[in-house]
Amino acid sequence: MKRFRPSSMKSAPILLAALVLSAFSITGVALVAVTHQLMDGRITENQRQAMLTKLAAIVPAGRFDNDPLEDQIQVSAQELLGGAQTRVYRIRQGDEPVAVVLEPVVPDGYAGPIQLLVSVLRDGSLGGVRVLYHHETPGLGDKIEERKSDWVLSFTGRSLTDPAPERWEVKRDGGEFDQFTGATITPRSIVHAVKNALIYVDQTGETLFATPQPTHDAVGAG
Ligand SMILES: Cc1cc2nc3c(=O)[nH]c(=O)nc-3n(C[C@H](O)[C@H](O)[C@H](O)COP(=O)(O)O)c2cc1C
């Protein structure tokens, strides 16, 4: 005689398998999400540290005690700073302004825009200039990188009076700054951009320090 076997008993193994599979996939998704969160945090912290290191290299060592990454504003001066919005980090010792560090964009690089980091000390001299990113040609325009040549260090200590404004050119154009062999366009564009950043700071002065910083979100959005 055929024994009666309820259909729920037949489907039990299938249900069990489905449950096990679901448990595995939920655990998998959760693991990926947690790993992503952890990595995200580490990348952000790494980026923060990398930026602080870059800033520290072009402002006077031991002469500031604020966190420039938490003390930044966005300014609009496309003519002089190349972008619709430009980030400005304020460097302070207590309430005393020490320097501002701008991120101007060089619009006329050989192979596209070049992003700079330009530190201007309170006396109007350059604490230093660094290239944050560029697309210039390896072996030609890329000598603007500090790790490729020391050309970019030639700006340190210079100001709008040293050299005189008309000498803020590459040597080929009658100015003070070296060009590269077979590559004049890149250094020329950077010399002009650094001079413009100096002009901007000269014109704006203490307002740069007095401007309240926006909320953290607003800064991050820029
Ligand atoms: C493939 C290629 C890539 C070049 N890349 C650059 C560059 O990154 N920066 C630059 O200033 N000139 C670059 N040049 C050279 C410029 O076209 C231009 O000739 C030079 O900047 C002018 O400088 P000079 O008068 O000293 O020769 C490149 C030329 C070629 C053919």
The ligand as a MOL file (V3000), in Angstrom:
LIG
                    3D

  0  0  0     0  0            999 V3000
M  V30 BEGIN CTAB
M  V30 COUNTS 31 33 0 0 0
M  V30 BEGIN ATOM
M  V30 1 C 53.9760 64.7410 -29.0960 0
M  V30 2 C 54.3590 66.0780 -28.5410 0
M  V30 3 C 54.1530 66.3410 -27.2050 0
M  V30 4 C 54.5230 67.5720 -26.6690 0
M  V30 5 N 54.3090 67.8240 -25.3400 0
M  V30 6 C 54.6210 69.0220 -24.8210 0
M  V30 7 C 54.3660 69.3180 -23.4640 0
M  V30 8 O 53.8820 68.5080 -22.6630 0
M  V30 9 N 54.6940 70.5590 -23.0300 0
M  V30 10 C 55.2440 71.5100 -23.8550 0
M  V30 11 O 55.4940 72.6040 -23.3850 0
M  V30 12 N 55.4890 71.2430 -25.1280 0
M  V30 13 C 55.1960 70.0260 -25.6430 0
M  V30 14 N 55.4630 69.7630 -26.9550 0
M  V30 15 C 56.1610 70.7740 -27.7510 0
M  V30 16 C 55.2450 71.9090 -28.1950 0
M  V30 17 O 54.5000 71.4950 -29.2880 0
M  V30 18 C 56.0330 73.1320 -28.5800 0
M  V30 19 O 56.7960 72.8450 -29.7020 0
M  V30 20 C 56.9780 73.5560 -27.4900 0
M  V30 21 O 56.3470 73.6780 -26.2600 0
M  V30 22 C 57.5310 74.9340 -27.8410 0
M  V30 23 O 58.6900 75.0530 -27.0900 0
M  V30 24 P 60.0610 75.3730 -27.8120 0
M  V30 25 O 59.8190 76.6620 -28.4980 0
M  V30 26 O 61.0490 75.4530 -26.7030 0
M  V30 27 O 60.3240 74.2680 -28.7710 0
M  V30 28 C 55.1070 68.5410 -27.4940 0
M  V30 29 C 55.3060 68.2650 -28.8470 0
M  V30 30 C 54.9330 67.0550 -29.3620 0
M  V30 31 C 55.1540 66.7960 -30.8330 0
M  V30 END ATOM
M  V30 BEGIN BOND
M  V30 1 1 1 2
M  V30 2 1 2 3
M  V30 3 2 2 30
M  V30 4 2 3 4
M  V30 5 1 4 5
M  V30 6 1 4 28
M  V30 7 2 5 6
M  V30 8 1 6 7
M  V30 9 1 6 13
M  V30 10 2 7 8
M  V30 11 1 7 9
M  V30 12 1 9 10
M  V30 13 2 10 11
M  V30 14 1 10 12
M  V30 15 2 12 13
M  V30 16 1 13 14
M  V30 17 1 14 15
M  V30 18 1 14 28
M  V30 19 1 15 16
M  V30 20 1 16 17
M  V30 21 1 16 18
M  V30 22 1 18 19
M  V30 23 1 18 20
M  V30 24 1 20 21
M  V30 25 1 20 22
M  V30 26 1 22 23
M  V30 27 1 23 24
M  V30 28 2 24 25
M  V30 29 1 24 26
M  V30 30 1 24 27
M  V30 31 2 28 29
M  V30 32 1 29 30
M  V30 33 1 30 31
M  V30 END BOND
M  V30 END CTAB
M  END
